[in-house]
Amino acid sequence: MPSTHEVTNQVPPLVDFDAADHPALLEGLRREGAGWAEDELRALGRLAGSAQAQEWGRLAERHHPVLHTHDRWGHRVDEVEYDPAYHELMRVAVANGLHAAPWLDDRPGAHVARAAKLLTWGQTDAGHTCPISMTYAVVPALRHQPDLARAYEPLLASTEYDFGLREPTTKRGLIAGMSMTEKQGGSDVRANTTTATLNDDGTFRVVGHKWFTSAPMSDFFLTLAQAPGGLSCFLLPRVLPDGSRNPIRLQRLKDKLGNRSNASAEIEYDDATGWLVGEQGRGVRTIIDMVNMTRLDCVLGTTGGMLIGLRNATHHATHRSAFGAKLVDQPAMVNVLADLAVETEAALTVAMRLAGAVDRVSRGDEQEALFRRLALAVTKYWVCKRGPMHAAEALECLGGNGYVEESGMPRLYREMPLLSIWEGSGNVAALDALRAMATAPMAVEAVFAELDAVHGVDDRLDQAVIGLRKELGDADDIQYRARRLVETMALCLQGALLVRHGDPAVADAFCASRLGGDRSGAFGTLPRGLDTGRILARAYGAGAPTNSNSRTAGS
Ligand SMILES: Cc1cc2nc3c(=O)[nH]c(=O)nc-3n(C[C@H](O)[C@H](O)[C@H](O)COP(=O)(O)OP(=O)(O)OC[C@H]3O[C@@H](n4cnc5c(N)ncnc54)[C@H](O)[C@@H]3O)c2cc1C
């Protein structure tokens, strides 16, 4: 072998790790009432970090879904073919109850356990978590129509993944999708032009197009259409009760930036049959219950992405040397990694707090419903906005290797903007938070109750909360100022949660870099005097390489 082929200073593969192994995740799990799920979570985390599951993720993303509009004889079939790896990922997700299972699980903390598992398992591949997420989210909306909920809920919660187009009630488990966005508008769904006309048997005839409908092999979709009584929500199965195909045409699949393992289709309802969900004219009010849950999953997906990005970055820096020293021992890199770690812990802490709120709301807690109303919109905006920047910086920690597909980092980077676009793009999420503040003053108080609970502990946080109150008192140009205002509230909330529940070193770094005057737009700009050694030790998790840095920056 020629000497030019000697490979040195390349990092070992990152495999056989526990994707759930982060103290902020495990602490959040216990704090929010799902400590009982820790063993299951760790087992799923080890599976997610296995070479096998990581390979499933790679294959599912690499081998794009293929649309078959017709069979060989020219009949319309409208089916999508996936790589077998996609089905393996779906099977594990469903078997572990990442979809609708918590809605039929009486144990307090069931939604928290599911949230922790979703962000853990999503580290294998984000694409397949889209249908998993929609199958979770559909239940509260479906409950607006109790007869449909009774028929479908047990199958949505089934832990069997039963792929293929058959009459839903004959299947062992169901997957659901959401079909709202039309060519002329996704944020403004009131502009939908799809129509629904009442049939003699009480069903509706649905005609129109949807510009984005992900997971088109779902067993049914919730969709919006203009009915005689106004914009309404409908359930459209792919297969009708008599076993025939509902005329839902898959026109083409989107050629997307990322999220490639998941098919996203343009579809036409060509006299399709639908069942009304909720009251006519209350379609947005009905489907918003689904949207809210998928918004939580956008936060969880981003947070899981931060975790795997951070893990890759720390792993690389631990093994790679430059200029005569390991990267992880070089002060500029310590700052970058610690900053990424602080961002990840802030996201984890607020994500688990929101999962806890969702869990308590599902058990009738009205105070938590107020908190969730505003805190979820605020967090969806901010955490998802931070995702692409976090992924870009984590990728850069790997240098050129991070820009190469085999590292997995480009896939992570391409996924992140979607989580910000979907279910309320940045502006829409920020404006929704403003709407919550204007229409539900009690929701504002619920968020402030969380902030006030730590009043007097950290002066930087106290000052930020005072500034937030002042900002809220000024209604001038409020939409123009929406992002700034919502960002400030999100940072105050993350800061308060970290000060109250988080690691002191992380909370200190967060308040110093995000709430004090010492802010910068880039990662790796933490001020001096922080315990970065401790922050990074948390980021490495159990089983971390023993040569990891444990110094304070500047020491
Ligand atoms: C990969 C992928 C999968 C998807 N899957 C689905 C799916 O399964 N089902 C589904 O229904 N949809 C789906 N969507 C569509 C998605 O929900 C929409 O793209 C999104 O809601 C934005 O709508 P839009 O694309 O029409 O953009 P627009 O609504 O036109 O918005 C464009 C921009 O304007 C901003 N904006 C909008 N209103 C305002 C305002 N009042 N003030 C200031 N700024 C504003 C938005 O924030 C955005 O940045 C998917 C999208 C993608 C990319």
The ligand as a MOL file (V3000), in Angstrom:
LIG
                    3D

  0  0  0     0  0            999 V3000
M  V30 BEGIN CTAB
M  V30 COUNTS 53 58 0 0 0
M  V30 BEGIN ATOM
M  V30 1 C -41.7390 19.7870 3.1320 0
M  V30 2 C -43.0810 20.4020 3.3800 0
M  V30 3 C -44.1250 19.6090 3.7680 0
M  V30 4 C -45.3880 20.1520 3.9530 0
M  V30 5 N -46.4200 19.3280 4.2960 0
M  V30 6 C -47.6580 19.8520 4.4120 0
M  V30 7 C -48.7790 19.0120 4.7190 0
M  V30 8 O -48.6340 17.8060 4.9240 0
M  V30 9 N -50.0030 19.5630 4.7770 0
M  V30 10 C -50.1980 20.8990 4.5810 0
M  V30 11 O -51.3300 21.3430 4.6460 0
M  V30 12 N -49.1640 21.7270 4.3010 0
M  V30 13 C -47.9100 21.2400 4.2250 0
M  V30 14 N -46.8570 22.0600 3.9300 0
M  V30 15 C -47.1130 23.4480 3.6410 0
M  V30 16 C -46.7180 24.3960 4.7500 0
M  V30 17 O -47.5280 24.2110 5.8860 0
M  V30 18 C -46.7860 25.8010 4.1780 0
M  V30 19 O -45.7680 25.9050 3.2080 0
M  V30 20 C -46.6500 26.8720 5.2170 0
M  V30 21 O -47.7590 26.8600 6.0720 0
M  V30 22 C -46.4960 28.2550 4.5980 0
M  V30 23 O -47.4990 28.4940 3.6600 0
M  V30 24 P -47.1460 28.9770 2.1870 0
M  V30 25 O -46.1050 28.0750 1.6450 0
M  V30 26 O -48.3730 29.1410 1.3980 0
M  V30 27 O -46.4640 30.3870 2.3910 0
M  V30 28 P -47.2310 31.7780 2.5560 0
M  V30 29 O -48.4060 31.6110 3.4170 0
M  V30 30 O -47.4150 32.4140 1.2370 0
M  V30 31 O -46.1150 32.5910 3.3640 0
M  V30 32 C -44.9270 33.0700 2.7350 0
M  V30 33 C -44.1480 33.8840 3.7570 0
M  V30 34 O -44.9260 34.9800 4.1890 0
M  V30 35 C -45.0010 35.0170 5.5920 0
M  V30 36 N -46.3020 35.5670 5.9780 0
M  V30 37 C -47.5210 34.9880 5.8100 0
M  V30 38 N -48.4790 35.7880 6.3210 0
M  V30 39 C -47.8610 36.8970 6.7820 0
M  V30 40 C -48.3020 38.0820 7.4210 0
M  V30 41 N -49.5900 38.2900 7.6970 0
M  V30 42 N -47.3920 39.0070 7.7780 0
M  V30 43 C -46.0920 38.8120 7.5220 0
M  V30 44 N -45.6030 37.7080 6.9410 0
M  V30 45 C -46.4790 36.7530 6.5760 0
M  V30 46 C -44.7870 33.5940 6.0490 0
M  V30 47 O -44.2460 33.5430 7.3760 0
M  V30 48 C -43.7990 33.0860 5.0190 0
M  V30 49 O -42.5010 33.4050 5.4180 0
M  V30 50 C -45.5840 21.5430 3.7690 0
M  V30 51 C -44.5140 22.3500 3.4060 0
M  V30 52 C -43.2750 21.7990 3.2070 0
M  V30 53 C -42.1380 22.6960 2.8080 0
M  V30 END ATOM
M  V30 BEGIN BOND
M  V30 1 1 1 2
M  V30 2 1 2 3
M  V30 3 2 2 52
M  V30 4 2 3 4
M  V30 5 1 4 5
M  V30 6 1 4 50
M  V30 7 2 5 6
M  V30 8 1 6 7
M  V30 9 1 6 13
M  V30 10 2 7 8
M  V30 11 1 7 9
M  V30 12 1 9 10
M  V30 13 2 10 11
M  V30 14 1 10 12
M  V30 15 2 12 13
M  V30 16 1 13 14
M  V30 17 1 14 15
M  V30 18 1 14 50
M  V30 19 1 15 16
M  V30 20 1 16 17
M  V30 21 1 16 18
M  V30 22 1 18 19
M  V30 23 1 18 20
M  V30 24 1 20 21
M  V30 25 1 20 22
M  V30 26 1 22 23
M  V30 27 1 23 24
M  V30 28 2 24 25
M  V30 29 1 24 26
M  V30 30 1 24 27
M  V30 31 1 27 28
M  V30 32 2 28 29
M  V30 33 1 28 30
M  V30 34 1 28 31
M  V30 35 1 31 32
M  V30 36 1 32 33
M  V30 37 1 33 34
M  V30 38 1 33 48
M  V30 39 1 34 35
M  V30 40 1 35 36
M  V30 41 1 35 46
M  V30 42 1 36 37
M  V30 43 1 36 45
M  V30 44 2 37 38
M  V30 45 1 38 39
M  V30 46 1 39 40
M  V30 47 2 39 45
M  V30 48 1 40 41
M  V30 49 2 40 42
M  V30 50 1 42 43
M  V30 51 2 43 44
M  V30 52 1 44 45
M  V30 53 1 46 47
M  V30 54 1 46 48
M  V30 55 1 48 49
M  V30 56 2 50 51
M  V30 57 1 51 52
M  V30 58 1 52 53
M  V30 END BOND
M  V30 END CTAB
M  END
